[in-house]
Amino acid sequence: MPSFIPRHGDLQYHAGMEKSAARFEIKRVYDEPADDDGVRVLVDRLWPRGVSKERAHLELWLKEVAPSPPLRTAFGHRRERFAEFRAAYEAELESNPAVQTLLDLAARHGTVTLLFGAKDPKINHARVLQEFLVRPGRN
C-alpha cells in the first residue's frame, strides 16, 4: 500500500484528463520544487538523508516501486553494473503493482515527477523507471 504524505490536502482527480497528456519527469529530491512538477512522488525505498518531509514537498512516498534491497545493494550505483541492474529492475517492475499507481496518477494529473536521492541523474533507478513507464502501450 502506498505511503501517502499529503501536501495541500488529498490528491484531486481532474475530470477530463486525457491519458495522452500523462508525463513522467525525474528530479533529485534535493532540488527545489517547481510549479510544473505536477504530482511529486518519492520513488526511493529509503528516505533521503538531510531532507525533511516539508522540504521534500511531495504528495506520495511510493517506496514499493523502488528496486528490491538485494538488487539495490548489488547495483551500488556503479556505472559498470548499470546494464545488468536495468534488466533486473525492469523484470521486477513487470510484476510490481505499484507501477499501476504511478500510471493512474499520471492519467489523473498529467505530470508526475519521480523524485530520487542518487547523485547521478543518468545512472539511477528513477531513470529506468521513467523509461519503463513511458514505453508504448504502458499507459
N, C-alpha and C positions, 0 to 999 in steps of 0.2 A: 504494500500500500504506500502511495507517495507521501512524502513528508511535506505538508503544506505549511508555508510561513506567509501569512497574509501581509501585504504591504499597504494597500489602500482599500481594505475590505476584501471581500471574496472576488475571485475572478469573474468577470462578467461575460456572458455569451453575447456576441454581436450577431444579431439576426441578419441573414442575407450574405454572410461572409462566404466568398467563393473559395473552394479548395485550391484553385489555381493561384490565388493570392497568397497562399501559405509560403512562408520563407523561413529558413533557418540560418542564423548567423552564429559565429562563435566569438568569444571575447574572454580575456582574462578577468577573473573576479576582482583582481586588484585594480583594474582600470575603472575610471569614473563611469557611472551610468549615463546613458544618453536618452533623450526623448524618443528616439526612433528604435530603441532596443526591443520594444514590444514586451512580451512576457519573458521575464528573466528567470532562467532555470539553472540552478547549480547541478552539474552532472558528475561531480566527484563523489567518490564513496566516503572520503574523509573531509572534514571541514577544513578549509584553508587557514593556515597559520596567520595570525595577526589581523584577521578580518572579522569585525563584529557583524551580527545579523543586520543591524541597521545600515552599516556601510555597504554590505553586500547588495542591499536594495533588491531583493529577489522575491518572487512570488511562490517559488517551489524549490525544494531541495529533493531531487529525484535520484538519490544515491543508488537505487535499484538498477539504473541504466548504465552505471559505471562498470568497467571491467571487473571480473571476479578478483578477489585478493590474490590467488595464485598467479593469475595472468598479469596483473599489475606488478607484482613483485618480480616475475620473470623478465618482464619488459624493462623495468628500471629506467625508463626514458633514454635508453641507449639507441642511438641512430642506427647502428648495425643490426639491431633486433626489430626494427620497426616493421619491415615487410611481414615477418613471421607473426608479430603482435597483431598487425592489421587483420590478417587472415583468421587468427584465433578469435579476436574480438568480434569480427563480423559474424563468425559462426555462433558466438554467444548471443549476439543481437537478434539473429534469426528466430530464436525461440524465447526472447525476452518480452513479456507483456508490457513492460514499461515503455517500449518503443511506441506502442499504440497510444499511450498517454501523451507523448510528445506530438504525434500526428494529430490527435484530437485537439490539442491546444493550438496548433498551427491552423487547423481548419476553422476554429472558433475565433482566433485573434489575429491571424495574419502572420505577424512576425514573432518568432520565438528565438531568443538569444540564449545559446548554450554557454554557460559560464564554467570555466575550468581554472585550476590553480597552477598548472605546469608552466615553466618558464618559456619553453619553445612553442611558438604559435603554429608551427607546421608539423612537429613531431609529437603528437599527443592524441589521447583517445577522443577528445571533443571533435577534432578534425575528422577522424574516422567515422564518428557518429553522425556528424553533419553530412558527410558524403553518402553514408548509408541511407539516411532519411530522405535525401533528395533524388535518389535513383528513380528512374521512370517506373511507374506502377506502384511506388511505395506509398504515395499519399493520395 
